[in-house]
Structures are given as structure tokens and as C-alpha cells.
Amino acid sequence: MAKVYEFLATGFEDIEALIPLDIMRRAGVDFKTVSVTGDRLVESAHGVKIEADMLIEEADFADADLLMLPGGLPGATNLNAHEGVRKALVEHNVRGGMIGAICAAPMVLGGLGMLEGKRATCYPGFEKYLDGAEYTNELYTVDGNITTGEGPAATLPYAYALLEALTDRQTADSIADGMMYKHLMLK
């Protein structure tokens, strides 16, 4: 079973954190939320408090298939400032593990040099932080082990792309059909 860890910092974008969690848990993916605040209760950019599954100090990312960064402000800047998050991302990237970042969060990857020579997208205005990347302006962009997403409205296709990479197309299509996503896209 695939294993995903998603970092939550104060000010994370609600749907960018919760939609991937919902989609992947529906597919049976072992998806854990990780608070980087020192407290399991983490407040979103819109004042919603979510209880994370664990604190970063309790996590061992050696078994991770995918590390995820939701955007939102100041969530993405809080993730960027957290040395534990940065260290986990660098180590995971060296192992060739999958990394997902959406909205403002790809700036964390850019600052770590992970986007050098890659294609990437982000929330408009944050492309200046994608150091060394070719900005695509797509809803989501997959380049090797890194998937980036544009912003809140892109969260569904971004999450399905990551689910397909973790499992297979049939699983991703089945979850998308059950959630009426494909039906939505036909309208």
C-alpha cells in the first residue's frame, strides 16, 4: 500500500490539504497528515482547525512514497521556514521519492533547487520562486518525481494525477467516477 505524508503548517489552504487526503483515503492509500507547528491542532488559512495524525517529530519518512505540501498563506511560507520539512524533502528527493506541491508551496521546492531544469506550475505570481524551472501555467504539471499544482481550483486534477502515479489509472478513474469528477468535467 502506498504511503503519503502531507505537511500542515499554520495557514495551509483548506481544500489543497483536504481534497488529496479525501481522494487518496478513498483509494485505500495510507495518508498521514503531519503537523509542523508543535501541536496536532493546526489552523488553516480560513480559520478551520484540523487535528493532524502526527507531529513532524514523531514521523519517520523512510517509508514514504509521496511527500505533499499544500499551499495557502502563510502556510507555504511557514513550510518553507521549517528546517525539518526542508530536510525531509531533500532526503526524499535524493531517494527519488515522489513530491507534490500546490499553489504557493512549489516555492519551497524552488528554494531547495529541486525544480532546476524541470517544468512546474504554481499560483500565478509565485513563478518567480520556481528557481530554475520552466513555468507551465498548467492546472498541474508532472515532471519526473515532482508534481506541482496551480491553486485551489486545480486541486482535484492534481490529486487524481498523484493518485494515478501512486496506484494506477484504473484506481484513479474509479475514484474519480465515484466522486462524479468525470461527470463534472463533461459539463
GUBADO-749298 format. One record per residue (C-alpha): residue in one letter; x, y, z. Coordinates in steps of 0.1 Angstrom, whole numbers, plus 2048, in hexadecimal, padded with zeros to 3 digits. Layout:
AXYZ...
This chain:
M800800800A80D8227F7K81783A813V81285F812Y81C87A82BE80D89D828F81C8BA83BL8048D284CA8108F4858T7FB911866G7EA922849F7E7904832E7CD906816D7B08F1821I7A68DF801E7CA8DA7F5A7D08C6815L7AF8B4819I7A58AB7F5P7C48967EFL7BF886811D79B87D809I7A38707E6M7C085B7F1R7B084C80FR7928427FAA7AB82E7E5G7BA81D803V7DA831803D7EB834826F7E985A828K7F686C847T7F5891850V81389E862S8128BE877V8318D3876T8248EB891G82D8D88B1D8078D18B6R7F18B88A5L7D68D28A1V7DF8E8882E7CB906877S7C590B852A7C692C83EH7A092E843G7A0927869V796902867K7A98ED881I7B48CB876E7C38B088CA7E18A287BD7E987D87EM80B88488CL82689E894I8448A087DE85A89689BE84787589CA84A86D877D862857864F86085E83FA876840835D85782D82AA84784B817D83D8477F2L83186B7F0L83788B805M81E8A67FFL81D8CC805P7FC8DE804G7FE9037FCG7EC92080CL7FA93E81EP80B93F836G80B919834A824916818T83B92F827N83991D848L8428FC837N85F90E825A86C91A846H86B8F8857E88D8E6856G87D8C485DV8678C783FR8848D3829K89A8B6835A87F89C82FL8798A980CV89E8A9803E8A3886810H8848797FFN88D8897DEV8B087A7DFR89F8587E3G88A8607C4G86A8617D8M84B8737CBI8458967D7G8258AB7D2A8228D07D8I8058E77CEC7FD90C7CDA8189207DFA8299017EDP83F8F97CEM8549177DAV8618FF7F4L86E8E87D9G87C9047C5G88F9127E2L89E8EF7E8G8AA8ED7C4M8928CF7BCL8828E079EE8A28E778CG89D8DD767K8798D176ER8578DC763A8418E977FT8228FD786C8159117A4Y7FD92D7AEP80294A796G81B9637A4F82F9487B6E84193C796K85E9537A0Y86693A7BCL86891C7A5D88E9207A3G89B90F783A879902778E866907758Y844916763T828904752N80891675DE7F68F475DL7DD8E8776Y7F78CE781T8198C4773V82A8A3777D8508A2771G86288377DN85C87E7A2I84D8A17A8T8298AB7A2T81F8D07A7G7FC8DF7A7E7EF90179EG7D89097BBP7B79017CDA7A28FB7ADA7BD8E37A0T7BD8CD7BFL7A78B27B1P7BA8AB791Y7DB8AF7A4A7D08957BEY7C387C7A4A7E587F791L7F78777B1L7E085A7B9E7E584C796A80B84E79BL80883C7BDT7F08217B2D7E581E78ER7CD82F775Q7B181677CT7B181F7A1A7B284479BD797842781S78182E798I7848477B4A77F86479CD75F85378EG75284C7B1M7578717BBM74687D79CY76588F790K76488276DH74088B76BL7488AE776M7638B175BL74A8A8740K7338C6748
